[in-house]
Amino acid sequence: MPPNKPQRIVIIGATSAIAEHCARLWVSDTTVHLTLVGRSVQRTQQVADDLQVRSPQSRISVREADFMDADGIAAMAAELAAQGQLDVVLIAHGSLPDQAQCQTNLAQCREALEVNAISPVLFAEAFVEHMQRSERGTLAIIGSVAGDRGRKSNYVYGAAKGLVTRYAQGLQHRLASSGLTVVLIKPGPTATPMTAHLPGQGKMAPVEQVAREIVAGIARGAQTIYTPGKWAVIMQVIRHLPRFVFNKMDI
């Protein structure tokens, strides 16, 4: 990137707590051209207004999107790419479904899979089509440690995030010889509004810490970011537990 040229960053799901804190770090570090994409213009604009106060010199714009409209996603990605080189695209949206309800309500089960798996893949494919032409930039996708092994407490959500993991790995393989970096982000339990109803809030990672580790990992071009870092070790153990041991665990 030429000296003094502001980074162009696009955040999909900009109203999520992790995404918002990543954006705060980016605007506090330097001047950026930031595009925030959300499902609600009003909520996304509130985030944009806060960021603009923090960084008056940055250019911050808001876009509304239907996160399941494949044609609309493709058109938006093409439009943003036509405006100039995209340096970072962060795909950060998702929801935490109720596992028990997903087991009895197939509509909720389908929605959980679409929001957490299908939609991120659609956005990633749409942006990669344009980013790979310039042979540079970073596409970062937020998955979850839940995608590393199916557990009875959240296997629908875990299945969706497992799809994101396999997708990101395949995309990394496809683009291995290019200058485009694909980063897979796997947060552990994080204290955000999405997890506010869950027990053990005090043991969850602060969202500020998770955002710092994500932004730092993107900057260094990490292939996979477990955050906090201890989750890389924890999930390594859980993935390799023998089935007869794992099946006795209440997790």
C-alpha positions as CSV (number, residue, x, y, z in Angstrom):
1,M,0.0,0.0,0.0
2,P,1.4,3.4,-0.9
3,P,2.7,5.6,2.0
4,N,0.0,7.6,3.8
5,K,-2.8,6.0,1.8
6,P,-5.7,5.1,4.2
7,Q,-6.5,1.4,4.5
8,R,-9.9,0.4,3.0
9,I,-11.6,-1.9,5.5
10,V,-15.0,-3.5,5.1
11,I,-16.8,-5.1,8.1
12,I,-19.7,-7.4,7.6
13,G,-21.9,-7.6,10.7
14,A,-20.5,-4.4,12.0
15,T,-22.9,-4.2,15.0
16,S,-21.5,-7.3,16.6
17,A,-19.5,-6.5,19.8
18,I,-16.3,-8.1,18.5
19,A,-16.6,-6.3,15.1
20,E,-17.2,-3.0,16.8
21,H,-14.2,-3.3,19.1
22,C,-12.0,-4.3,16.1
23,A,-13.2,-1.2,14.3
24,R,-12.4,1.0,17.3
25,L,-8.8,-0.3,17.2
26,W,-8.4,0.3,13.5
27,V,-9.7,3.9,13.7
28,S,-7.6,4.6,16.8
29,D,-4.4,3.4,15.1
30,T,-4.6,5.3,11.8
31,T,-6.8,7.0,9.3
32,V,-9.0,4.5,7.5
33,H,-11.8,4.3,5.0
34,L,-14.2,2.0,6.7
35,T,-17.4,0.5,5.3
36,L,-19.8,-0.9,7.9
37,V,-22.3,-3.4,6.7
38,G,-25.3,-4.4,8.8
39,R,-28.8,-5.6,8.7
40,S,-30.2,-2.5,10.4
41,V,-29.1,0.9,9.1
42,Q,-30.1,2.6,12.4
43,R,-28.0,0.3,14.5
44,T,-25.1,0.3,12.1
45,Q,-25.2,4.1,11.9
46,Q,-24.9,4.3,15.7
47,V,-21.7,2.4,15.5
48,A,-20.5,4.6,12.7
49,D,-21.2,7.8,14.6
50,D,-19.3,6.5,17.6
51,L,-16.3,5.6,15.4
52,Q,-16.4,9.0,13.6
53,V,-16.1,10.8,16.9
54,R,-13.1,8.6,17.8
55,S,-11.5,9.3,14.4
56,P,-12.8,12.5,12.7
57,Q,-10.1,12.1,10.0
58,S,-11.4,8.7,8.9
59,R,-14.1,8.2,6.3
60,I,-16.8,5.9,7.6
61,S,-19.8,4.8,5.6
62,V,-22.8,2.5,6.3
63,R,-24.5,-0.1,4.1
64,E,-27.6,-2.1,4.7
65,A,-27.7,-5.7,3.4
66,D,-29.9,-8.8,3.4
67,F,-27.4,-11.3,4.6
68,M,-29.1,-14.2,2.8
69,D,-29.6,-12.5,-0.6
70,A,-26.9,-14.0,-2.8
71,D,-27.5,-11.6,-5.7
72,G,-27.5,-8.6,-3.4
73,I,-24.3,-9.7,-1.7
74,A,-22.6,-10.2,-5.0
75,A,-23.7,-6.8,-6.2
76,M,-22.6,-5.0,-3.1
77,A,-19.1,-6.7,-3.1
78,A,-18.7,-5.7,-6.8
79,E,-19.7,-2.1,-6.0
80,L,-17.3,-1.8,-3.1
81,A,-14.5,-3.4,-5.0
82,A,-15.0,-1.0,-7.9
83,Q,-14.4,1.9,-5.5
84,G,-10.7,0.9,-5.0
85,Q,-8.4,-1.7,-3.5
86,L,-9.9,-3.5,-0.5
87,D,-7.2,-4.0,2.2
88,V,-9.2,-5.9,4.8
89,V,-12.6,-7.6,4.7
90,L,-13.8,-8.9,8.1
91,I,-16.8,-11.2,8.1
92,A,-18.1,-11.1,11.6
93,H,-21.8,-11.7,11.8
94,G,-23.5,-14.6,13.5
95,S,-26.0,-15.6,16.2
96,L,-26.0,-18.1,19.1
97,P,-29.0,-20.3,18.8
98,D,-30.7,-22.2,21.5
99,Q,-29.7,-25.8,21.0
100,A,-32.8,-27.3,22.5
101,Q,-35.1,-25.2,20.4
102,C,-33.1,-26.1,17.2
103,Q,-33.8,-29.8,18.0
104,T,-37.6,-29.3,18.0
105,N,-38.0,-26.3,15.7
106,L,-36.6,-27.0,12.3
107,A,-37.2,-23.4,11.1
108,Q,-34.9,-22.1,13.9
109,C,-32.4,-24.9,13.1
110,R,-32.3,-23.8,9.4
111,E,-32.0,-20.1,10.4
112,A,-29.1,-20.9,12.7
113,L,-27.3,-22.8,9.9
114,E,-27.9,-20.1,7.3
115,V,-26.8,-17.2,9.5
116,N,-23.7,-18.8,10.9
117,A,-22.5,-20.9,7.9
118,I,-24.1,-20.2,4.6
119,S,-24.2,-16.4,4.8
120,P,-20.5,-16.0,5.8
121,V,-19.5,-18.2,2.9
122,L,-21.6,-16.1,0.4
123,F,-19.9,-12.9,1.6
124,A,-16.4,-14.5,1.4
125,E,-16.9,-15.9,-2.1
126,A,-18.3,-12.5,-3.3
127,F,-15.4,-10.5,-2.0
128,V,-12.6,-13.0,-2.9
129,E,-13.7,-12.9,-6.6
130,H,-12.6,-9.2,-6.7
131,M,-9.8,-9.2,-4.2
132,Q,-7.8,-12.0,-5.9
133,R,-7.5,-9.9,-9.0
134,S,-5.2,-7.5,-7.2
135,E,-3.2,-10.3,-5.5
136,R,-3.3,-8.5,-2.2
137,G,-5.4,-7.9,0.9
138,T,-6.8,-9.9,3.7
139,L,-10.1,-11.7,4.1
140,A,-10.8,-12.6,7.7
141,I,-13.7,-14.8,8.8
142,I,-14.9,-15.3,12.4
143,G,-15.7,-18.9,13.1
144,S,-15.6,-20.4,16.6
145,V,-13.9,-23.0,18.8
146,A,-17.3,-24.6,18.7
147,G,-16.6,-25.8,15.2
148,D,-13.6,-28.0,16.3
149,R,-15.7,-30.8,17.7
150,G,-19.4,-31.4,17.9
151,R,-20.8,-31.3,21.5
152,K,-24.3,-32.0,22.7
153,S,-24.7,-28.5,24.2
154,N,-24.3,-26.6,20.9
155,Y,-23.9,-29.0,18.0
156,V,-26.1,-27.0,15.6
157,Y,-24.1,-23.9,16.1
158,G,-20.9,-26.0,16.1
159,A,-21.9,-27.6,12.8
160,A,-22.3,-24.2,11.2
161,K,-18.9,-23.0,12.5
162,G,-17.4,-26.3,11.5
163,L,-18.5,-25.6,7.9
164,V,-16.9,-22.2,8.2
165,T,-13.6,-23.8,9.3
166,R,-13.6,-26.3,6.4
167,Y,-14.5,-23.5,4.0
168,A,-11.7,-21.2,5.2
169,Q,-9.2,-24.0,5.0
170,G,-10.2,-24.8,1.4
171,L,-10.0,-21.1,0.5
172,Q,-6.6,-20.9,2.0
173,H,-5.5,-23.9,-0.1
174,R,-7.0,-22.4,-3.2
175,L,-5.2,-19.0,-2.7
176,A,-1.9,-20.4,-1.2
177,S,0.2,-19.2,-4.1
178,S,-1.5,-15.8,-4.3
179,G,-0.9,-12.6,-2.4
180,L,-4.3,-12.7,-0.8
181,T,-4.4,-13.8,2.8
182,V,-7.3,-15.7,4.3
183,V,-7.5,-15.6,8.1
184,L,-9.7,-17.9,10.1
185,I,-10.6,-16.6,13.6
186,K,-11.8,-18.9,16.3
187,P,-12.8,-17.0,19.5
188,G,-13.6,-18.9,22.7
189,P,-16.5,-17.9,24.9
190,T,-16.5,-14.1,24.9
191,A,-18.4,-11.6,27.1
192,T,-20.7,-10.0,24.6
193,P,-24.4,-9.3,24.3
194,M,-24.8,-12.5,22.4
195,T,-23.6,-14.5,25.4
196,A,-25.1,-12.4,28.1
197,H,-27.8,-15.0,28.9
198,L,-25.2,-17.7,29.5
199,P,-23.8,-18.6,32.9
200,G,-20.1,-18.1,33.7
201,Q,-19.8,-14.5,32.3
202,G,-17.0,-13.8,34.7
203,K,-14.9,-16.6,33.1
204,M,-15.4,-15.4,29.5
205,A,-12.8,-13.4,27.7
206,P,-13.3,-9.7,27.6
207,V,-14.3,-8.6,24.2
208,E,-11.6,-5.9,24.2
209,Q,-8.9,-8.6,24.5
210,V,-10.4,-10.7,21.7
211,A,-10.6,-7.7,19.4
212,R,-6.9,-6.8,20.1
213,E,-5.8,-10.3,19.3
214,I,-7.9,-10.4,16.1
215,V,-6.5,-7.1,14.8
216,A,-3.0,-8.1,15.7
217,G,-3.4,-11.5,14.0
218,I,-4.8,-9.9,10.8
219,A,-1.9,-7.4,10.8
220,R,0.7,-10.2,10.9
221,G,-1.1,-12.4,8.4
222,A,-1.9,-15.3,10.7
223,Q,-3.6,-18.3,9.1
224,T,-5.6,-19.2,12.2
225,I,-6.3,-17.1,15.3
226,Y,-7.5,-18.8,18.4
227,T,-8.4,-16.1,20.9
228,P,-7.6,-16.1,23.8
229,G,-4.6,-18.2,22.7
230,K,-5.2,-20.8,25.4
231,W,-8.1,-22.2,23.3
232,A,-5.6,-23.6,20.7
233,V,-4.3,-25.9,23.4
234,I,-7.8,-26.7,24.9
235,M,-9.3,-27.6,21.5
236,Q,-6.2,-29.6,20.6
237,V,-7.0,-31.8,23.6
238,I,-10.7,-31.9,23.0
239,R,-10.3,-32.9,19.3
240,H,-8.1,-35.8,20.2
241,L,-10.0,-37.2,23.2
242,P,-11.0,-40.8,22.6
243,R,-14.7,-41.2,22.0
244,F,-15.4,-43.3,25.1
245,V,-13.8,-40.5,27.2
246,F,-15.5,-37.7,25.4
247,N,-19.0,-39.3,25.6
248,K,-18.8,-39.2,29.4
249,M,-18.2,-35.5,29.5
250,D,-21.1,-33.1,30.1
251,I,-20.0,-30.3,27.7
